[in-house]
């Protein structure tokens, strides 16, 4: 299947420029599988919503270095209403916020808060090639581009997130958006032993993996020697031997497997071949950081905690606690 539309062509040319020859031949099949209409019944509606976004003036101000990823562009009232209606067809919006042509998308997560906590601990992203694993709508990827990254690739198997990303990219425009791309696949679709990226982010993925050590090895294999890993995941309090495996659900999520302590997670990373391992942030997720909004109207964190004891989930487990660890591939 040929790569026909503009975002796919842009990614194809970016892979050529980056010398990702081993991956290039797989792109048609990966796009076809990731955007398979037979597997995703709502996909045509999302695709149509993005396609109907009106052409925008060339003159615009793009701010990728602000808490609200922003694009200032002149729209008529009718165009703004049309854009907002189309963007709402892509709901729920989970990672953000975005401010697009005067439309404020208040997402479920205040992802800017996490970025504020993590960014000071990163190596400079200027000129780096970055892989954002499970990047959702691409909020953090745009912030990476705002820090001067040369090439950012978001991978996430969700087609809804793919079209949310393309909607934001429509506003950002080709000039600013040409360094940031999205491929609707998972980490298992990255060629083995690629050893290409300067920085790999994996935030909110590890606890969904039935084999977390395999995931850490996959992340390491995507990094060049000396490259930096930024890992965020759910953790529990405890020592190096503490690992919690919940039952069928954790905070109403059905696919949560292993929640290590930060100390145990550092031990895992060391065993997998990482060094210079540092816990740079650890905190219980607050109800202000993850909540329902008019752009994500479904249940959110407060609905999954014990109403009388917010330190426990509705299943009686410890409330979500997240840690960010930065490490280097040896």
N, C-alpha and C positions, 0 to 999 in steps of 0.2 A: 504494500500500500504506500503510495508516494506521500511525502509531506507537502500538503497543499496550502494550508492557511499561513498567515503571516507569522504568528508566534512560533509555529513549528519550523518554518523556514529560518527564522531568526536563531532558534536554538541549533539547528543544523549547521548554520554558518559559524556560530560561536564554537561549536565542537571542532569544526575544521580549523578555526583560528587557534584554538587551544591545543591542537594536536591530539585530540581524543579519538584517534582512529579506531581503537579497539571497541569503542562504544558506538561509534557513528552508525555502523551497519545495523545495530539493534534498534535504532530509534523508530523506524516505521512500525515494527511489530509492537514495541512498547507503547507507542501512542495508540495504536489500534486496540490493544488490550485494555489500556488504562481508560480509554474513552469509548468503550464498547457499549452501544445503546441497548443491546440485549441484556447486559448485566446491570445497567443503571437506567431504570425507567424514567427518572426525572431529568436525565441528561439533555434531551432535546430542548426542554424548557429553559434550562440554564444557558445552553448554547445560544438559543434565540434571544434571551435577555441581553447577553453581551453583544450580540450582533446588532441589536436595535439601538444601542447607545449612539447618540448623534455624533457626527464629526465635530471635533473641537478646534477652536482657533489655534494656530501655531504658537501664538504668544501666550505663555503661561509661566507661572512661578512655581517651581517644584521644591518642596522642603522635605528632604529625607532625613534631616538631622534634628527634627523636632519630635516631641512626644506624640503628637498627632501627625502621622504621615500626611502631608498636606499638598494639595495642588490648587493654586489660585488661578482660575480661568474664567473669562467672561461668559456667562450663560444668561439667556433670557429667562424670565420666570417660567415660561412654558417648557423650555429645555431642562431647567432645573427640576421641575415636577416630573417630567418624563424620566430623567436620569434616576431620581429617587425611587420612582415606582419600579423601574427595571432593577435597581440594586436591591430592592426589597424582595424581588423574586428569587434572589440568591440566598435568602435567610435560611438558617440562622448564621449570623456572623459571630465567630467565637474569638478570634485573635485580632487585636487592633489597639488603639482607635485609628480611624481614617477621617480626613476632612477633604472632601472632593468637590470642588466647584461650589463651596458653600453648604454642602450636604455633610453633616457630621454623623458618622457611623459609630455609635457607642456600642462596642462589642462586649461579649460576655466577660472576657478577660481584659484587665488593664495591663496589657502586655508591655506597655511603656514602663510600668513599675519594675517589672522583672529586668528589663533592659537597663534601667538606671542602676540596679543593684549589680548587674553582671559586667557591664561595659568597662568600668574602671579596672577590672582585673584581667582584661584581654590583652594579648599582644596587639600592636597596631595592625589594623585591618587594611591599611593603605597598600594598594597594589596586590592584595592577596586573592587567591582563588579559593572560594568557600563553598562547601556543601552543607545545606541546611536540611537535615533529615527529619521528616514529619513536620515540615514548616507551616502546615495549615494554609491560611490565606496569604502568607508571605510577609506579614508585618515585620518580623525580625530581619528577613532578607532585605527589605527596603532600608531598614536602619543600618545594616551592614554596608549596603551600597552608599548610604549617607556618610559612612566612615571612610569612604575611598576605595572599597574593594574593587578589584579589576573584573572579577567574574564571580557571580553568585548563582548557584543552582539549587533551587528548592525541589526536593522530591517528597511526594506524599501521594498515596494511592487514591485519595478521595477526589472524584471528579468535581464535586461541589467546590472544594477549595481551589481546584484548578481554574474554574470559571470565576471565582471571586478574585483570584490573582489577576486573571486577564482583564477583569473589569477595572481593577486599580491601575493596571498597566496602560489601559486605554486613556486614563486621565494623566498618568505620568508622562506618557509620550515616548516615542522612539529614542529621542535624544538622551533623556535621562534613564529610560528603562532598558536601553540596549545591553546593559551589563548584567541584568537580573532576569532569570528564566525559571520555568517550572516544568518538570517532567512528572506525569502522574504514575509513578512507580514507587515501590518500597526499596529499602536498603538491599534486599536480596537480589534486586535487578541491576545493581551496580556491578560492573565487571570485577571479578576477583583479582586481588593483588594489584589494584589500580595504582596505588601509591602516587597520587596526583595532587590532591588538595592541600593547601597550606593550613587551612583551618576547617574542622568539621564540627558542626553543632548537632547535637541530638537532645532535644528538649521535650520531655513528656512522652517518650517512646519506650524507654527501657522496661518500665513496669508492665507494659503490654506484651512483652516477649516471654514466651514459655522457656526459652533458653537464653538468659541474659548474657552469659559469657560469650556465646556465639555472636550476639549483637555487638559486644565490645570489640571482638576480633574483626567483625565486618567494618566497624568504624575505623579501627587501626589500619586495616588494609587499604582503606580509601585515602589515607593520609600519606604524604611524602615523608621520608625520614626527617625527624625533627619537627614535624607538623604538630599543630595544637588541637586538642580535643576539648570541647565545651559540652559537658554532660549535665543535664538537669533531669531529676527523677524524684519520685516519691520515696521517702525514707522513713525510718522509725528511729526512736532513741535507743541507744544501746552501745555495746562494745564491738570489737572486731568479729565476734562470733554470732552477732545478732542478725538474724534474717527472719522476716515474718512473711508467711504465705497465707493470705486470707482464704475464706471459703469461696462459695460460688460468686459472691459479689463483694465489692468494696466501694463504699459510698455510691451504691447503686450501679457501679460499673461491673459488667460481667466478665471482662477479659483482663483482670489484674492478677499477676502471678507473684513475683518476688519483690518485697520491700525490704532492702537491707538497711542497716544503720549506715551513716556516713563512713564510719571507720571500716565496716565490712566492705563497702563499695570501693574505698581506696585500696583495700587489700585485693579485691577482684581486679582492679585496674593494674595493680603492680604485677599480679600473676599473668595478666594478658600482655605484658610487655610495655607498659607505660611508665614514665618517670616524671619527676617534678610535679607530683600530684598534690593539689591544694583544694581544700573546701573553701570556696570564696563566698558562699551564701547559704544559709539554712534558716528556714522560718516556717511556722504554721501558716497555711494559706488563709487569708482573712476574707470575710464576707464582703469587704469593699473591693477586693481585687478580683474576685470571681462572683458574678451575680447575673440575674436576669435583667434584660434591658428591652427596649422596644425593638431592637434589632436581633435579639435572641430571647424570644418570649417563652421558651420552654423552662422546665425546672433547672435550677442551678444549685450551687454549693449548699445554700441554707436549707434546701429541701432534702439534702442527703446527710444532714447532721441531726443528731438527737435534739429534739426541740427543747429539752430540759437540761441537757449537758452538751454544750457545743464542742467539748473536747473529745467527743465520741461520734462516730458515724452512726447511721440508723441501724447498722448491724452490730454496733457495740465495739467496733475497732477504733484505734486511735485516729483522730481527725487528720486529714491530709497535711503532711509536712513535706516540704520540698527542699532539696539541696542542689546546689550547683557546684560542680567540681571541674577544675581546669587541670589538664595533664598534657604531657608531651610524649609523642611517639619516639622511642629510643632508636 
